[in-house]
Amino acid sequence: MPRRLLHMTGADGGDLRAALRVLRARLGVPEAFPPGVLAEAARAAAAPRLPELDATDVPLFTIDPPGSVDLDQAMHLAKRPGGGYRVHYAIADVAAFVTPGGALDTEAHRRVTTLYFPDERVPLHPPVLSEDAASLLPDRTRPALLWRLDLDVDGRVEAAEVRRALVRSRAKLDYAGVQRAIDSATAEPALALLKEIGTLREALETERGGISLNVPEQEVVERRDGSYALVYRAPLPADGWNAQISLMTGMAAADLMIASGTGVLRTLPAAPDGAVGRLRRTAAALRIDWPHHVPYARLVRSLDPRLPAHAAFLQECTSLLRGAGYTVFTGGHTPDPALHAAVAAPYAHCTAPLRRLVDRYTGELCVAAVAEVPPPAWVTSALEALPREMAEGTRLANTVERECVDLVEAALLQGRVGEVFEATVVDVKEHDPSVGTVHLEDPAVVGRIESPARDLPLGDRVRVRLTHADPGTSTILFAPA
């Protein structure tokens, strides 16, 4: 149900794909890369700026969804002889390919972020880089920013550094395969440590009051008869363990930049009391036990996203993550604001430079901070404009996510007007309790419901009738059955 993860699997969906093409045109989504950009990308792919340090002896591996080829991160996990852990985390070195002020750089600032549609992605960088020369594909030597994070026995970071290096991934893994290997105790030692370290980091996240929302994703899948449908996929524990490595690196990056006096942080204000109070009412309506002495972060971690009521509550929790932005600071000044409320610590985006513009800059700032040298002029000159650029790119990405879900749901339900479905009422308007939102069990749809005759029973399982489904306007509407 997190909208950014909606994707199609195996379905032909000609009409749906045509509607998505229309949507891309209406939103002004960038189309093919200009010839000059492609030419520069091809030259850069053939002759990147390579570092002197050779770290290809570190047996890295990647964990990504099946079929992914734009691989930003690779890792290796080990125990330290004196106790604790050592994490090597390689991040694709996009700056080794992009010349500041060149055609590639200009196009990246225009696009800002990779956009994800159910049927395709619109990349930040040309595929010759993002899916090949700069991607940390297995058995390929690549330039990277190689982090080394030393942790104590409780998973706390004791030391962190990052430098440019040549790296070589040994294996391309996916979440389901990683989960099976760890659960069956057949994982290699380095992979088996993902659970150990990830669990420790999750405990530290709970301790500091951080929040990770394991919201189910929606997936468009092909049926045996050739039709297609929406289903939910609950995230695996391995998803969370992997995310903790990235979060840990982002926190280390923030600390390095704060210590150096120059940087750009990902920040999020604390949720207002009214929002938390509303969540408590939603929890009560969904019959989720939330004792007053239990912190919000601990409650979230106890939920099972495979249960409809819990999945619905987790979706409602995303309302607390609104208002995120970027904070730039220079000249040794203390960043204000500095915290990301969901992480409950200073945090930076630095682990996805193939897909997000700002990460190329934070990576460069961290390399300079560790080397104790001033950051390059091309980085500092771009910092002032980055928050605005990222805000505009993120706004478009959010619009894409929202409208894709609306369109797909309307398209899949178009021929089912009048049918009755089992659902849970997950939201009711405070000032108009006859209007709200229902979470269908099958298909995996979240839609608007109107009940003129009576107030909606928040949290109750209800039977609803589909009254409207129009892919042209990307709208669906339900009424009580």
C-alpha positions as CSV (number, residue, x, y, z in Angstrom):
1,M,0.0,0.0,0.0
2,P,2.8,2.5,0.1
3,R,2.2,4.1,-3.3
4,R,5.7,4.5,-4.4
5,L,6.1,0.7,-4.6
6,L,3.2,0.0,-7.0
7,H,4.5,-1.9,-9.9
8,M,3.3,-4.3,-12.6
9,T,4.5,-8.0,-12.7
10,G,4.0,-9.9,-16.0
11,A,0.8,-8.2,-17.0
12,D,0.4,-7.0,-20.6
13,G,-2.2,-4.4,-19.7
14,G,-2.2,-2.6,-23.0
15,D,-5.0,-0.2,-22.1
16,L,-3.5,0.5,-18.7
17,R,-0.1,1.1,-20.2
18,A,-1.7,3.5,-22.7
19,A,-3.3,5.4,-19.8
20,L,0.0,5.6,-18.0
21,R,1.6,7.1,-21.1
22,V,-1.2,9.8,-21.1
23,L,-0.5,10.4,-17.4
24,R,3.2,10.9,-18.0
25,A,2.4,13.4,-20.8
26,R,-0.1,15.3,-18.6
27,L,2.3,15.6,-15.7
28,G,5.1,16.8,-18.0
29,V,7.4,13.9,-17.0
30,P,10.8,14.0,-18.8
31,E,10.9,11.8,-21.9
32,A,14.0,10.6,-23.7
33,F,17.3,12.1,-22.8
34,P,18.6,14.7,-25.2
35,P,21.2,13.5,-27.7
36,G,24.0,15.6,-26.1
37,V,23.3,14.1,-22.7
38,L,23.4,10.6,-24.1
39,A,26.6,11.3,-25.9
40,E,28.2,12.6,-22.8
41,A,27.0,9.7,-20.8
42,A,28.5,7.2,-23.3
43,R,31.8,9.0,-23.1
44,A,31.7,9.0,-19.3
45,A,30.8,5.3,-19.2
46,A,33.8,4.5,-21.3
47,A,36.3,6.6,-19.3
48,P,35.2,7.3,-15.7
49,R,37.4,9.0,-13.2
50,L,38.8,6.0,-11.2
51,P,40.2,6.1,-7.7
52,E,43.6,4.8,-6.6
53,L,42.4,2.7,-3.7
54,D,41.6,-0.9,-4.8
55,A,39.0,-2.6,-2.5
56,T,37.9,-5.3,-4.9
57,D,39.0,-7.9,-2.3
58,V,36.0,-7.0,-0.1
59,P,33.3,-9.6,-1.0
60,L,30.4,-7.2,-1.3
61,F,26.8,-8.3,-2.2
62,T,23.7,-6.3,-3.1
63,I,20.1,-6.7,-2.0
64,D,17.4,-5.3,-4.3
65,P,14.0,-6.3,-5.7
66,P,14.2,-8.9,-8.5
67,G,14.9,-7.5,-11.9
68,S,16.6,-4.3,-10.5
69,V,19.6,-3.2,-12.4
70,D,20.1,0.4,-11.0
71,L,22.1,-0.9,-7.9
72,D,23.2,2.0,-5.7
73,Q,24.5,0.0,-2.7
74,A,26.5,-3.1,-1.9
75,M,27.6,-4.3,1.5
76,H,29.8,-6.7,3.4
77,L,29.2,-7.5,7.1
78,A,31.8,-9.1,9.5
79,K,32.5,-9.5,13.2
80,R,35.5,-7.6,14.6
81,P,38.1,-9.6,16.4
82,G,37.8,-7.6,19.6
83,G,33.9,-7.7,19.6
84,G,31.4,-5.8,17.7
85,Y,30.9,-5.5,13.9
86,R,32.4,-4.0,10.8
87,V,30.2,-2.9,8.0
88,H,31.5,-2.1,4.5
89,Y,28.9,-0.2,2.5
90,A,29.7,0.8,-1.0
91,I,27.7,3.5,-2.7
92,A,27.8,4.1,-6.5
93,D,30.1,7.0,-7.3
94,V,28.1,9.0,-9.7
95,A,30.5,11.9,-9.5
96,A,33.1,9.7,-11.2
97,F,30.9,10.0,-14.3
98,V,29.2,13.4,-14.1
99,T,31.2,16.5,-15.0
100,P,30.0,19.5,-13.0
101,G,28.3,22.0,-15.3
102,G,28.1,19.5,-18.2
103,A,25.1,18.2,-20.1
104,L,24.7,15.3,-17.8
105,D,24.8,17.5,-14.7
106,T,22.3,20.0,-16.1
107,E,19.9,17.2,-17.0
108,A,20.2,15.6,-13.6
109,H,19.3,19.0,-12.0
110,R,16.3,19.2,-14.3
111,R,15.1,15.6,-13.4
112,V,16.1,15.6,-9.7
113,T,14.9,12.1,-9.0
114,T,14.0,8.8,-10.7
115,L,10.2,8.6,-11.1
116,Y,8.5,5.2,-10.7
117,F,5.5,4.2,-12.7
118,P,3.8,0.8,-12.5
119,D,5.0,-0.1,-16.0
120,E,8.4,1.6,-16.1
121,R,10.8,4.0,-14.4
122,V,11.9,7.4,-15.7
123,P,15.6,7.5,-14.6
124,L,17.6,10.4,-13.2
125,H,20.6,9.3,-15.3
126,P,20.8,7.6,-18.7
127,P,20.6,3.8,-18.5
128,V,24.2,3.5,-19.9
129,L,25.2,4.8,-16.4
130,S,22.4,4.0,-14.0
131,E,21.8,0.5,-15.3
132,D,25.4,-0.3,-16.4
133,A,28.6,1.6,-16.0
134,A,27.8,3.2,-12.6
135,S,25.6,0.4,-11.2
136,L,27.1,-2.0,-8.7
137,L,26.3,-5.0,-10.7
138,P,27.8,-8.4,-9.8
139,D,31.2,-9.3,-11.1
140,R,31.9,-5.8,-12.4
141,T,34.7,-3.5,-11.1
142,R,33.1,-0.1,-10.3
143,P,34.1,3.2,-8.7
144,A,32.3,3.7,-5.4
145,L,32.3,5.6,-2.2
146,L,33.2,2.9,0.3
147,W,32.0,3.4,3.9
148,R,33.6,1.6,6.7
149,L,31.5,1.6,9.9
150,D,32.7,0.0,13.1
151,L,30.0,-1.0,15.6
152,D,30.1,-2.0,19.2
153,V,28.4,-5.2,20.5
154,D,25.1,-3.3,20.8
155,G,25.2,-2.1,17.2
156,R,26.2,1.5,18.0
157,V,28.6,3.2,15.5
158,E,32.0,3.8,17.1
159,A,33.8,5.0,14.0
160,A,32.8,5.9,10.5
161,E,34.8,6.8,7.4
162,V,34.2,7.0,3.7
163,R,36.7,7.2,0.8
164,R,36.7,6.5,-2.9
165,A,37.6,3.0,-4.0
166,L,37.3,0.4,-6.7
167,V,34.8,-2.3,-5.6
168,R,33.4,-5.5,-7.0
169,S,30.1,-7.1,-5.9
170,R,30.1,-10.9,-5.8
171,A,26.4,-11.5,-5.7
172,K,23.1,-9.9,-6.6
173,L,20.5,-11.0,-4.0
174,D,16.8,-10.3,-3.5
175,Y,14.8,-9.9,-0.3
176,A,12.8,-13.2,-0.6
177,G,16.0,-15.2,-1.2
178,V,17.8,-13.4,1.6
179,Q,14.9,-14.2,4.0
180,R,14.8,-17.8,3.0
181,A,18.6,-18.2,3.4
182,I,18.6,-16.6,6.9
183,D,15.5,-18.4,8.1
184,S,16.9,-21.8,7.0
185,A,20.4,-21.1,8.4
186,T,22.0,-21.6,5.0
187,A,23.1,-18.0,4.6
188,E,26.8,-17.3,4.3
189,P,28.3,-15.7,7.5
190,A,28.4,-12.2,6.0
191,L,24.7,-12.4,5.0
192,A,23.7,-14.1,8.2
193,L,24.9,-11.1,10.1
194,L,22.3,-8.9,8.4
195,K,19.7,-10.2,10.8
196,E,22.0,-9.8,13.8
197,I,23.1,-6.2,13.0
198,G,19.7,-5.3,11.7
199,T,17.9,-6.4,14.8
200,L,20.4,-4.5,17.0
201,R,19.9,-1.4,14.9
202,E,16.1,-1.8,15.2
203,A,16.4,-2.0,19.0
204,L,18.5,1.2,19.0
205,E,15.9,2.9,16.8
206,T,13.1,2.0,19.3
207,E,15.3,3.2,22.1
208,R,15.8,6.7,20.6
209,G,12.2,6.9,19.5
210,G,12.7,6.4,15.8
211,I,10.0,5.0,13.5
212,S,10.2,2.6,10.6
213,L,6.8,1.9,8.9
214,N,6.5,-1.5,7.3
215,V,3.6,-0.7,5.2
216,P,2.4,-3.3,2.7
217,E,3.0,-2.5,-1.0
218,Q,0.5,-2.8,-3.8
219,E,1.5,-4.9,-6.8
220,V,-0.2,-5.4,-10.2
221,V,0.0,-9.1,-11.1
222,E,-1.1,-11.1,-14.0
223,R,-3.7,-13.9,-13.5
224,R,-3.8,-17.2,-15.3
225,D,-6.6,-16.1,-17.5
226,G,-4.5,-13.1,-18.8
227,S,-6.3,-10.5,-16.7
228,Y,-4.5,-8.6,-14.0
229,A,-5.3,-7.6,-10.4
230,L,-4.0,-5.7,-7.4
231,V,-2.6,-7.6,-4.4
232,Y,-0.9,-6.6,-1.2
233,R,2.7,-7.7,-0.3
234,A,3.8,-7.3,3.3
235,P,7.4,-6.4,3.7
236,L,9.8,-9.1,5.0
237,P,12.0,-8.7,8.0
238,A,14.9,-8.7,5.6
239,D,13.5,-5.5,4.1
240,G,13.8,-3.8,7.5
241,W,17.2,-5.2,8.3
242,N,18.5,-3.9,5.0
243,A,16.9,-0.5,5.5
244,Q,18.7,-0.2,8.8
245,I,22.1,-0.4,7.1
246,S,21.1,2.5,4.9
247,L,19.7,4.5,7.8
248,M,22.8,3.9,9.8
249,T,24.9,5.2,7.0
250,G,22.7,8.3,6.5
251,M,23.0,9.1,10.2
252,A,26.8,8.7,10.1
253,A,26.9,11.0,7.0
254,A,24.9,13.6,9.0
255,D,27.3,13.4,11.9
256,L,30.4,13.8,9.6
257,M,28.9,16.9,7.9
258,I,27.8,18.5,11.1
259,A,31.3,18.0,12.5
260,S,32.9,19.5,9.4
261,G,30.5,22.5,9.4
262,T,29.1,22.1,5.9
263,G,26.4,19.8,4.7
264,V,22.8,19.2,3.7
265,L,20.5,17.2,6.0
266,R,17.2,15.5,5.4
267,T,14.9,16.9,8.2
268,L,11.4,16.4,9.4
269,P,9.6,18.3,12.1
270,A,8.0,16.5,15.0
271,A,4.3,15.7,14.5
272,P,1.9,18.0,16.2
273,D,0.1,16.7,19.2
274,G,-3.2,16.7,17.4
275,A,-1.9,14.3,14.7
276,V,-0.8,11.8,17.4
277,G,-4.1,12.1,19.2
278,R,-5.9,11.4,15.9
279,L,-3.8,8.3,15.5
280,R,-4.7,7.1,19.0
281,R,-8.4,7.4,18.0
282,T,-7.8,5.5,14.8
283,A,-6.0,2.8,16.7
284,A,-8.9,2.5,19.1
285,A,-11.4,2.3,16.2
286,L,-9.3,-0.4,14.5
287,R,-9.2,-2.3,17.8
288,I,-5.4,-2.0,18.2
289,D,-4.4,-2.0,21.8
290,W,-2.2,1.1,22.5
291,P,-1.6,1.5,26.2
292,H,-0.7,5.1,27.2
293,H,2.7,4.0,28.6
294,V,3.7,2.4,25.2
295,P,5.7,4.8,23.0
296,Y,4.4,5.2,19.4
297,A,7.6,3.7,17.9
298,R,7.2,0.6,20.0
299,L,3.6,0.1,19.0
300,V,4.4,0.5,15.3
301,R,7.1,-2.2,15.6
302,S,4.7,-4.6,17.2
303,L,2.2,-4.5,14.3
304,D,1.8,-7.2,11.7
305,P,1.4,-5.6,8.2
306,R,-0.3,-8.8,7.0
307,L,-3.3,-8.1,9.1
308,P,-5.8,-5.7,7.4
309,A,-6.4,-3.6,10.5
310,H,-2.7,-3.3,11.2
311,A,-1.9,-2.5,7.6
312,A,-4.6,0.2,7.6
313,F,-3.1,1.8,10.8
314,L,0.4,1.7,9.3
315,Q,-0.9,3.6,6.3
316,E,-2.5,6.2,8.6
317,C,0.9,6.5,10.3
318,T,2.4,7.9,7.2
319,S,0.6,11.1,7.9
320,L,3.2,11.8,10.6
321,L,5.9,11.8,8.0
322,R,4.6,14.9,6.1
323,G,6.7,18.0,6.0
324,A,10.1,16.6,5.3
325,G,12.7,18.8,3.7
326,Y,16.4,19.6,3.4
327,T,18.5,21.8,5.6
328,V,21.7,23.3,4.2
329,F,24.4,24.7,6.5
330,T,27.8,26.2,5.7
331,G,30.6,28.1,7.4
332,G,30.6,26.0,10.5
333,H,27.1,27.1,11.5
334,T,24.9,24.6,13.4
335,P,22.1,23.3,11.2
336,D,18.6,24.4,12.2
337,P,16.5,22.3,12.0
338,A,18.9,19.4,12.4
339,L,16.7,16.4,13.3
340,H,14.6,14.0,11.3
341,A,11.7,13.2,13.6
342,A,11.1,9.7,12.2
343,V,14.8,8.8,12.5
344,A,15.0,10.6,15.8
345,A,18.5,11.8,15.0
346,P,20.3,13.9,12.4
347,Y,20.1,12.1,9.1
348,A,21.2,12.6,5.4
349,H,20.2,11.1,2.1
350,C,23.5,9.7,0.8
351,T,22.9,6.1,-0.3
352,A,20.9,6.4,-3.6
353,P,22.9,8.7,-5.9
354,L,21.8,6.8,-9.1
355,R,18.2,7.7,-8.2
356,R,18.3,11.0,-6.2
357,L,20.3,14.2,-7.0
358,V,21.1,15.3,-3.5
359,D,23.0,12.1,-2.7
360,R,25.8,12.9,-5.1
361,Y,26.5,16.1,-3.1
362,T,26.2,14.6,0.4
363,G,28.6,11.8,-0.6
364,E,31.1,14.3,-1.8
365,L,30.8,16.4,1.4
366,C,31.4,13.3,3.5
367,V,34.5,12.3,1.5
368,A,35.9,15.8,2.0
369,A,35.1,15.7,5.7
370,V,36.9,12.4,6.3
371,A,39.9,13.7,4.3
372,E,39.8,16.9,6.2
373,V,39.9,19.0,3.0
374,P,37.5,21.7,1.8
375,P,34.6,20.3,-0.3
376,P,34.9,21.0,-4.0
377,A,33.6,24.4,-5.3
378,W,31.0,22.6,-7.6
379,V,29.5,21.2,-4.4
380,T,29.4,24.3,-2.3
381,S,28.1,26.5,-5.1
382,A,25.1,24.1,-5.6
383,L,24.1,23.8,-2.0
384,E,21.8,26.9,-1.7
385,A,19.6,25.8,-4.6
386,L,19.4,22.1,-3.6
387,P,16.5,22.3,-1.1
388,R,14.3,24.0,-3.6
389,E,15.3,21.6,-6.4
390,M,14.7,18.6,-4.2
391,A,11.4,19.9,-3.0
392,E,10.1,20.4,-6.6
393,G,11.4,17.0,-7.7
394,T,9.9,15.3,-4.6
395,R,6.6,17.0,-5.2
396,L,6.4,15.6,-8.7
397,A,7.4,12.2,-7.5
398,N,4.6,12.3,-4.9
399,T,2.1,13.3,-7.5
400,V,3.2,10.5,-9.8
401,E,2.8,8.0,-6.9
402,R,-0.7,9.2,-6.0
403,E,-2.0,9.5,-9.5
404,C,-0.6,6.1,-10.6
405,V,-2.4,4.4,-7.7
406,D,-5.7,6.2,-8.5
407,L,-5.4,5.4,-12.2
408,V,-4.5,1.7,-11.7
409,E,-7.3,1.2,-9.2
410,A,-9.9,2.9,-11.4
411,A,-8.7,0.9,-14.4
412,L,-8.9,-2.5,-12.6
413,L,-12.3,-1.8,-11.2
414,Q,-13.9,-0.2,-14.3
415,G,-15.9,-3.3,-15.2
416,R,-17.0,-4.1,-11.7
417,V,-19.3,-1.2,-10.9
418,G,-22.2,-2.6,-8.8
419,E,-20.1,-5.4,-7.2
420,V,-19.9,-5.8,-3.4
421,F,-16.6,-6.1,-1.5
422,E,-15.4,-6.8,2.0
423,A,-13.6,-3.8,3.5
424,T,-12.5,-2.0,6.6
425,V,-13.3,1.7,7.3
426,V,-9.8,3.2,7.9
427,D,-10.6,6.9,7.9
428,V,-13.6,9.1,8.6
429,K,-13.6,12.9,8.0
430,E,-13.7,14.7,11.3
431,H,-16.2,17.3,10.2
432,D,-18.3,15.0,7.9
433,P,-18.4,11.5,9.3
434,S,-20.5,10.3,6.3
435,V,-17.4,10.5,4.1
436,G,-14.3,8.4,4.6
437,T,-11.9,5.8,3.2
438,V,-12.2,2.0,3.0
439,H,-9.4,-0.5,2.7
440,L,-10.6,-3.5,0.5
441,E,-9.3,-6.9,1.3
442,D,-9.4,-8.1,-2.3
443,P,-8.5,-6.5,-4.6
444,A,-5.8,-4.4,-2.9
445,V,-7.6,-1.1,-3.1
446,V,-8.0,1.9,-0.8
447,G,-10.8,4.1,-1.9
448,R,-13.3,6.9,-1.0
449,I,-16.7,6.0,0.5
450,E,-19.8,8.2,0.9
451,S,-22.6,7.2,3.2
452,P,-25.3,9.9,3.1
453,A,-27.8,8.0,5.3
454,R,-25.5,7.4,8.3
455,D,-22.1,8.0,9.9
456,L,-19.3,5.7,8.9
457,P,-18.2,3.2,11.6
458,L,-14.5,3.8,11.8
459,G,-12.6,0.6,12.2
460,D,-15.5,-1.7,11.4
461,R,-15.5,-4.4,8.7
462,V,-18.2,-3.5,6.2
463,R,-19.6,-4.6,2.9
464,V,-19.3,-1.9,0.3
465,R,-20.7,-1.5,-3.2
466,L,-18.6,0.1,-6.0
467,T,-20.6,2.9,-7.5
468,H,-18.1,4.7,-9.7
469,A,-14.8,3.8,-11.4
470,D,-13.4,6.1,-14.1
471,P,-9.8,5.7,-15.4
472,G,-10.3,8.9,-17.3
473,T,-10.5,10.9,-14.1
474,S,-8.7,8.4,-12.0
475,T,-11.5,8.2,-9.5
476,I,-13.3,5.4,-7.7
477,L,-16.2,5.7,-5.2
478,F,-17.9,3.2,-2.8
479,A,-21.1,3.2,-0.8
480,P,-22.3,1.0,2.0
481,A,-23.9,-2.2,0.6
